[in-house]
Amino acid sequence: MSEAVKDAVMSANESGFDPSLALAAITAWDEGAITARTAPGIGPFLALEALAQACGMHLRRRRGFMARAYLASISDLLHDPGLGAAALTIRATLTAETSAGAAYDVATDSGLACRILMGHEPLTSPDTFFRQRFEALCTPFCSA
């Protein structure tokens, strides 16, 4: 592991990586896509987390919060050392869905693009935590 990578990992650990800070708002969503924003200055680790969370929130909402969603893979992600320094607008577009996964094309206003594959499995009752989180992030931008 290079010294630069070690320094980046240590910096992330010292800053108290908090995934709940990745998304600042959901500004729009429909059955095919979601648009979300981050706060400025979240850094590259939380910015990557925000890309995945946007997809996960969309998938959960599409399934009526009756699914557990998890990141399966990220591909075609370009290295951007300044990712997360400025606020990002994230647009995740659903490109395919099966009974076990959903594929998204993800773009940001900075031009960064990637593909994210989310896995999902059904729940026996609604996930109220993520429903409330989705609604809070949507207020006042969209109707949940």
Backbone torsions as a table, in degrees:
resi	resn	phi	psi	omega
1	MET	NA	131.3	-178.0
2	SER	-71.3	160.4	178.0
3	GLU	-62.0	-36.7	179.5
4	ALA	-63.5	-42.0	178.8
5	VAL	-66.9	-43.6	177.7
6	LYS	-58.7	-43.1	179.4
7	ASP	-63.7	-40.3	179.8
8	ALA	-65.5	-41.9	179.2
9	VAL	-65.4	-44.6	178.9
10	MET	-62.4	-41.9	179.2
11	SER	-61.1	-43.1	179.8
12	ALA	-64.4	-41.9	-179.6
13	ASN	-66.7	-39.6	-179.1
14	GLU	-70.8	-26.8	-178.3
15	SER	-82.0	-2.9	178.7
16	GLY	72.0	61.6	179.3
17	PHE	-45.3	118.3	-178.8
18	ASP	-127.4	101.3	-176.7
19	PRO	-58.9	-23.0	-179.9
20	SER	-69.4	-10.9	179.1
21	LEU	-96.3	0.5	-174.5
22	ALA	-66.4	-50.1	179.9
23	LEU	-99.7	135.0	176.8
24	ALA	-98.4	-30.0	-177.7
25	ALA	-163.7	151.9	166.2
26	ILE	-107.6	117.7	-174.0
27	THR	-97.5	-18.2	177.6
28	ALA	-165.0	152.6	172.6
29	TRP	-160.2	150.9	169.8
30	ASP	-148.4	-174.3	-175.9
31	GLU	-62.2	-23.3	-175.7
32	GLY	-103.5	-12.2	-174.4
33	ALA	-163.1	165.0	174.6
34	ILE	-138.6	144.9	173.8
35	THR	-121.6	129.1	-177.7
36	ALA	-135.5	164.0	178.5
37	ARG	-127.4	153.9	171.3
38	THR	-113.3	164.9	170.2
39	ALA	-79.8	158.9	175.1
40	PRO	-72.9	155.3	172.4
41	GLY	76.4	22.4	-179.2
42	ILE	-83.3	-15.2	178.2
43	GLY	81.8	168.8	-173.2
44	PRO	-67.1	-35.1	-178.0
45	PHE	-66.7	-46.9	177.8
46	LEU	-70.4	-30.3	177.1
47	ALA	-63.8	-43.3	175.4
48	LEU	-63.5	-40.5	175.8
49	GLU	-59.5	-41.1	179.9
50	ALA	-63.8	-39.2	177.4
51	LEU	-59.1	-46.6	-179.8
52	ALA	-68.8	-40.5	-179.4
53	GLN	-63.9	-37.3	178.6
54	ALA	-59.4	-44.9	178.4
55	CYS	-64.4	-44.5	-180.0
56	GLY	-62.7	-40.1	178.3
57	MET	-65.5	-41.6	178.8
58	HIS	-62.1	-47.2	-178.6
59	LEU	-61.3	-45.4	178.8
60	ARG	-60.6	-45.6	-178.3
61	ARG	-63.8	-43.8	177.9
62	ARG	-57.2	-33.2	-177.4
63	ARG	-98.1	19.4	175.7
64	GLY	63.2	28.3	-178.5
65	PHE	60.1	27.0	178.1
66	MET	-107.2	27.8	179.2
67	ALA	-141.9	143.2	169.9
68	ARG	-89.7	128.2	-179.1
69	ALA	-114.7	143.8	178.8
70	TYR	-148.7	150.5	179.5
71	LEU	-71.3	124.6	176.6
72	ALA	-98.6	-42.9	178.2
73	SER	-165.3	157.8	171.7
74	ILE	-125.9	132.5	177.2
75	SER	-133.1	162.9	176.9
76	ASP	60.8	26.3	179.7
77	LEU	-83.9	123.5	178.4
78	LEU	-84.9	142.9	178.3
79	HIS	-70.9	125.6	177.4
80	ASP	-138.3	97.1	-176.3
81	PRO	-63.1	-18.7	179.1
82	GLY	-94.3	5.0	-178.4
83	LEU	-56.7	127.8	178.3
84	GLY	92.8	-7.2	178.1
85	ALA	-67.6	-42.8	175.5
86	ALA	-103.3	158.1	175.7
87	ALA	-59.6	143.2	179.8
88	LEU	-113.8	144.2	164.1
89	THR	-104.2	125.7	-176.2
90	ILE	-111.2	130.9	174.7
91	ARG	-122.1	114.9	178.3
92	ALA	-109.9	121.4	-178.0
93	THR	-111.5	123.7	178.4
94	LEU	-67.6	125.9	-179.5
95	THR	-111.3	-23.3	179.0
96	ALA	-163.5	152.1	177.9
97	GLU	-148.8	138.7	175.1
98	THR	-124.3	-175.6	178.3
99	SER	-70.8	-10.7	-178.5
100	ALA	-124.3	-7.7	-176.6
101	GLY	-159.5	167.1	178.1
102	ALA	-143.0	135.6	-179.9
103	ALA	-106.5	139.1	-178.9
104	TYR	-130.4	140.5	163.7
105	ASP	-93.9	128.5	-175.2
106	VAL	-121.3	131.9	178.1
107	ALA	-133.3	154.0	174.0
108	THR	-123.9	167.4	179.1
109	ASP	-66.3	-17.1	178.0
110	SER	-84.3	-0.2	178.5
111	GLY	93.7	-11.3	178.9
112	LEU	-63.2	134.4	179.4
113	ALA	-136.9	149.4	175.5
114	CYS	-155.7	174.3	173.3
115	ARG	-117.6	135.2	-179.5
116	ILE	-123.8	133.6	174.4
117	LEU	-110.3	121.4	178.1
118	MET	-105.6	135.5	170.4
119	GLY	-91.9	156.5	175.4
120	HIS	-152.2	153.8	176.1
121	GLU	-141.1	148.5	-176.2
122	PRO	-69.7	150.6	173.0
123	LEU	-107.7	157.1	178.4
124	THR	-86.7	-15.3	175.4
125	SER	-145.9	157.9	-177.0
126	PRO	-60.7	144.5	175.9
127	ASP	-84.4	95.8	-175.8
128	THR	-69.7	-29.1	178.9
129	PHE	-60.7	-51.5	-177.6
130	PHE	-74.0	-28.4	174.2
131	ARG	-62.6	-47.5	179.3
132	GLN	-65.0	-39.4	178.3
133	ARG	-63.9	-45.0	178.1
134	PHE	-59.0	-48.7	-179.2
135	GLU	-61.6	-41.7	179.0
136	ALA	-65.3	-40.7	179.3
137	LEU	-70.0	-27.9	179.2
138	CYS	-75.8	-29.3	-175.6
139	THR	-70.6	129.9	-2.5
140	PRO	-99.7	23.7	-169.4
141	PHE	-83.9	-36.5	-176.0
142	CYS	-144.7	162.8	176.2
143	SER	-90.2	129.8	-178.4
144	ALA	-80.7	NA	NA
